[in-house]
Amino acid sequence: MAVGEASTLVARPAADILDFILDVEAYRVVDPRLRTIKWVRRTPGETVFRFRPTLMGLPGPMTTQRVTRTSDSRVDITPMPSAMNGLADFAGLLECTAEGGVTRVRRRLEFRFPRPLSWLLDPPLTRWLATDVPAELARLKAHLERPAAAEPM
């Protein structure tokens, strides 16, 4: 299994952070893995979207994922059933915990491949995720904490 996990403190409430990740078209600004989004369907607390991801700089196959708000502090990201499920499995989460006026954001991505693919893909993907996930959280923090544009007088 290839896993990437990181956390950071963000000076925004958990609800704002979770709403932002549910808006996958807006979230694309901090997550370049969301390369090409073909369509998006939203219902309260859930976003389903079809997209072509980018992993390790390479385009992946078109896939459909569900981002579900599972609580006031967490969203889970899971693939919709497809022919690709036998070749690769993915799970992700973004979890928020209040810490003294700020929010600790934990992001985890995991990929599972069957053997022998796992022997080949797990090591480089794990190394890549070790830098990519913290970089995503740094972009998330910078984006959500940036000062609002000055209001015209």
C-alpha positions in Angstrom: 0.0 0.0 0.0 1.2 3.5 -0.9 0.3 6.1 1.7 0.8 9.8 2.1 -0.3 11.7 5.2 0.3 15.1 6.7 -1.3 17.7 8.9 -1.2 21.4 9.4 -2.9 24.2 11.4 -5.3 26.4 9.5 -6.8 29.6 11.0 -10.3 28.8 9.7 -13.2 26.9 11.2 -13.6 23.2 10.2 -16.9 23.9 8.4 -15.1 26.3 5.9 -12.4 23.8 5.2 -14.8 20.9 4.6 -17.0 23.0 2.4 -13.9 24.0 0.4 -12.9 20.4 -0.3 -16.5 19.5 -1.2 -16.3 22.1 -3.9 -13.9 20.1 -6.1 -13.7 22.7 -8.8 -12.5 25.3 -6.3 -10.3 22.8 -4.5 -8.4 22.2 -7.8 -6.5 25.4 -7.0 -4.7 23.6 -4.1 -4.7 20.0 -5.5 -3.2 19.7 -8.9 -4.0 16.0 -8.9 -7.5 17.1 -10.0 -6.2 17.7 -13.5 -9.3 17.6 -15.7 -12.8 17.6 -14.2 -15.4 16.3 -16.7 -18.5 16.7 -14.6 -19.6 17.4 -11.0 -22.9 16.5 -9.2 -23.6 17.9 -5.8 -26.1 17.0 -3.1 -26.0 18.3 0.5 -22.9 16.8 2.1 -21.7 14.9 -1.0 -19.9 15.6 -4.3 -19.6 13.1 -7.0 -17.3 14.0 -9.9 -15.6 12.4 -12.9 -12.0 13.5 -13.6 -8.6 12.5 -15.0 -6.1 12.6 -12.1 -2.4 13.4 -12.3 -0.1 11.2 -10.2 3.7 11.6 -10.1 3.3 14.0 -13.1 1.6 11.4 -15.2 -2.1 11.5 -16.3 -4.2 8.7 -14.9 -7.3 7.0 -16.3 -10.6 8.8 -16.2 -12.3 8.0 -12.8 -15.3 8.9 -10.8 -15.0 9.7 -7.1 -17.3 10.5 -4.2 -16.4 13.1 -1.6 -18.7 12.6 1.4 -19.0 14.7 4.5 -19.2 11.9 7.1 -19.3 14.2 10.2 -18.8 17.8 11.2 -15.1 17.2 11.2 -14.4 14.8 8.2 -14.8 14.1 4.6 -14.0 10.7 3.0 -13.0 10.3 -0.6 -13.8 7.0 -2.3 -13.9 5.8 -5.9 -17.2 4.8 -7.5 -17.4 1.2 -8.7 -15.7 0.7 -12.0 -13.6 -1.7 -14.1 -10.4 0.0 -12.6 -11.3 -1.2 -9.0 -9.5 -4.5 -9.7 -6.3 -2.7 -10.8 -6.1 0.0 -8.1 -8.0 1.0 -5.0 -8.0 4.5 -3.5 -9.2 6.0 -0.3 -8.6 9.5 1.0 -9.8 11.7 3.9 -9.5 15.2 5.2 -10.2 15.5 9.0 -10.4 18.6 11.0 -9.9 19.0 14.8 -10.2 22.3 16.7 -7.1 23.3 18.6 -7.2 26.5 20.5 -8.8 28.9 17.9 -7.3 27.1 14.9 -8.1 23.9 13.1 -5.7 21.0 12.7 -6.2 19.5 9.2 -5.1 16.0 8.6 -5.0 14.7 5.0 -4.4 11.0 4.1 -4.3 9.4 0.7 -3.8 5.7 0.2 -3.5 3.6 -2.9 -3.7 -0.2 -3.0 -2.5 -2.2 -6.0 -2.6 -6.0 -6.4 0.7 -8.0 -6.5 3.0 -7.8 -8.4 2.0 -4.2 -9.3 2.3 -3.2 -5.6 5.9 -4.3 -5.5 6.6 -2.0 -8.5 4.3 1.0 -7.7 4.2 1.3 -3.9 7.8 2.5 -3.3 7.9 5.4 -5.8 4.3 6.4 -5.1 4.9 6.5 -1.4 8.0 8.7 -1.9 6.1 11.0 -4.1 3.1 11.2 -1.7 5.5 12.0 1.2 6.2 15.4 -0.5 3.0 15.9 -2.5 0.5 15.6 0.5 2.3 18.2 2.7 2.6 20.5 -0.3 -1.1 20.2 -0.9 -1.8 21.2 2.8 0.6 24.1 2.5 -1.3 25.4 -0.5 -4.6 24.8 1.3 -3.4 26.8 4.3 -2.1 29.7 2.1 -5.3 29.8 0.1 -7.7 29.7 3.1 -5.7 32.2 5.2 -4.9 34.7 2.5 -6.2 38.2 3.2 -9.5 39.1 1.5 -9.1 41.6 -1.3 -9.6 45.2 -0.1 -13.2 46.5 -0.6 -13.5 49.4 -3.0 -14.6 52.6 -1.3 
